Amino acid sequence: MNGILKLAFAGAIVSALAFAQPKPKSQKEVDALMAMQNAQTADARITAAKELITKFADTDFKPFALQMIMQSYQQTNDSENTIIYAEKLLEADPKSYMAQLTIAQTLAQKTREFDLDKEEKLGRAEKMAKAAQENIKTATKFNPAITDPQWEGFKKDQMAESYQALGLVAMVRKKYDDAATQFKTSIDAAATPDPATMVRLGSAYLSAGKTTEALAAFDKVLATPDLHPQIKQYATSEKQKAQAAVKK
């Protein structure tokens, strides 16, 4: 999860309780909200958020709780429930770009070449990513503690995620040049470029037969300081494929 997003969520409930609307309607609702915020694991957050929605059906914090459930399921790689709760969040907040991005990314990542409903799912992913782009442009801060520069950086990173989703859609469709364009746009748009997207850019170049560009992309990501071991391993493996392709 984006670092600024973690900061925002860490204080979002406290900020709402202290400074902004919506307001909880009872002390018991306050307690339920704090239990949700203080939960230490994804499963505990899901349980606490569901309890809030169940016990306080009229809570004004329902979108926030649904978002927390959605992201917690995403964290545990439960794609089915991730999409279910993203859909519920969109029902509660039709302009939720986080729900739209989550649906777009999940569908793009889980759709396979020979799925009978491949184009239906990819078309929806594409639609959700583009809708998110429009909603990100007009989004307002959900936590007053976020500074203006942090907010602008956060919005840039969310926009980058939308282009990454479009790139994933193009990869499933085997439109590798289009995928490379989307991944490159994602990297350029981000306040903090995602190393995983940089690897995907190299893979798209490699699939398009552009080995020189692929090697440059892999070299760039492998030069990233404190690179996550899994990303480093994957980038190294993909670089080796590109090197082998050059020798043929």
VENHUHU-V745239 format. One record per residue. PSI is psi as a letter, one per 40 degrees, with the letter a starting at -180 (NA if undefined). BURIAL is + if it has 16 or more other ideal C-beta (glycine too) atoms within 10 Angstrom, else -. Layout:
BEGIN
psi->PSI burial->BURIAL
psi->PSI burial->BURIAL
END
This chain:
BEGIN
psi->i burial->-
psi->h burial->+
psi->d burial->-
psi->d burial->+
psi->d burial->+
psi->d burial->-
psi->d burial->-
psi->d burial->+
psi->d burial->+
psi->d burial->-
psi->e burial->-
psi->d burial->+
psi->d burial->+
psi->d burial->-
psi->d burial->+
psi->d burial->+
psi->d burial->+
psi->d burial->-
psi->d burial->-
psi->i burial->-
psi->i burial->-
psi->i burial->-
psi->i burial->-
psi->i burial->+
psi->e burial->-
psi->i burial->-
psi->d burial->-
psi->d burial->-
psi->d burial->+
psi->d burial->-
psi->d burial->-
psi->d burial->+
psi->d burial->+
psi->d burial->-
psi->d burial->+
psi->d burial->+
psi->d burial->+
psi->e burial->-
psi->h burial->+
psi->e burial->-
psi->i burial->-
psi->d burial->+
psi->d burial->-
psi->d burial->-
psi->d burial->+
psi->d burial->+
psi->d burial->+
psi->d burial->+
psi->d burial->+
psi->d burial->+
psi->d burial->-
psi->d burial->+
psi->d burial->+
psi->d burial->-
psi->d burial->-
psi->g burial->+
psi->d burial->-
psi->e burial->-
psi->h burial->+
psi->e burial->-
psi->e burial->+
psi->d burial->+
psi->d burial->+
psi->d burial->+
psi->d burial->+
psi->d burial->+
psi->d burial->+
psi->d burial->+
psi->d burial->+
psi->d burial->+
psi->d burial->+
psi->d burial->+
psi->d burial->+
psi->d burial->+
psi->d burial->-
psi->e burial->-
psi->f burial->-
psi->g burial->-
psi->d burial->+
psi->d burial->-
psi->d burial->-
psi->d burial->+
psi->d burial->+
psi->d burial->-
psi->d burial->+
psi->d burial->+
psi->d burial->-
psi->d burial->+
psi->d burial->+
psi->d burial->+
psi->d burial->-
psi->d burial->-
psi->g burial->+
psi->e burial->-
psi->e burial->-
psi->g burial->+
psi->d burial->+
psi->d burial->+
psi->d burial->+
psi->d burial->+
psi->d burial->+
psi->d burial->+
psi->d burial->+
psi->d burial->+
psi->d burial->+
psi->d burial->+
psi->d burial->+
psi->d burial->+
psi->d burial->-
psi->e burial->-
psi->h burial->+
psi->i burial->-
psi->d burial->-
psi->e burial->-
psi->h burial->-
psi->d burial->-
psi->f burial->-
psi->d burial->-
psi->d burial->-
psi->d burial->-
psi->d burial->+
psi->d burial->+
psi->d burial->-
psi->d burial->+
psi->d burial->+
psi->d burial->+
psi->d burial->-
psi->d burial->+
psi->d burial->+
psi->d burial->-
psi->d burial->+
psi->d burial->+
psi->d burial->+
psi->d burial->-
psi->d burial->+
psi->d burial->+
psi->d burial->-
psi->e burial->-
psi->i burial->+
psi->i burial->-
psi->h burial->+
psi->e burial->+
psi->h burial->+
psi->e burial->-
psi->e burial->-
psi->h burial->+
psi->i burial->-
psi->d burial->-
psi->d burial->-
psi->d burial->+
psi->d burial->+
psi->d burial->-
psi->d burial->+
psi->d burial->+
psi->d burial->+
psi->d burial->+
psi->d burial->+
psi->d burial->+
psi->d burial->+
psi->d burial->+
psi->d burial->+
psi->d burial->+
psi->d burial->+
psi->d burial->+
psi->d burial->+
psi->d burial->+
psi->d burial->+
psi->d burial->+
psi->d burial->+
psi->d burial->+
psi->d burial->+
psi->d burial->+
psi->e burial->+
psi->f burial->-
psi->g burial->+
psi->d burial->+
psi->d burial->-
psi->d burial->+
psi->d burial->+
psi->d burial->+
psi->d burial->+
psi->d burial->+
psi->d burial->+
psi->d burial->+
psi->d burial->+
psi->d burial->+
psi->d burial->+
psi->d burial->-
psi->d burial->+
psi->i burial->+
psi->d burial->+
psi->g burial->-
psi->h burial->+
psi->h burial->+
psi->d burial->+
psi->d burial->+
psi->d burial->+
psi->d burial->+
psi->d burial->+
psi->d burial->+
psi->d burial->+
psi->d burial->+
psi->d burial->+
psi->d burial->+
psi->d burial->+
psi->d burial->+
psi->d burial->+
psi->e burial->+
psi->e burial->-
psi->g burial->+
psi->d burial->+
psi->d burial->-
psi->d burial->+
psi->d burial->+
psi->d burial->+
psi->d burial->-
psi->d burial->+
psi->d burial->+
psi->d burial->-
psi->d burial->+
psi->d burial->+
psi->e burial->+
psi->e burial->-
psi->h burial->-
psi->i burial->-
psi->f burial->-
psi->h burial->+
psi->h burial->-
psi->d burial->-
psi->d burial->-
psi->d burial->+
psi->d burial->+
psi->d burial->-
psi->d burial->+
psi->d burial->+
psi->d burial->-
psi->d burial->-
psi->d burial->+
psi->d burial->+
psi->d burial->-
psi->d burial->-
psi->d burial->+
psi->d burial->-
psi->d burial->-
psi->d burial->-
psi->d burial->-
psi->e burial->-
psi->NA burial->-
END
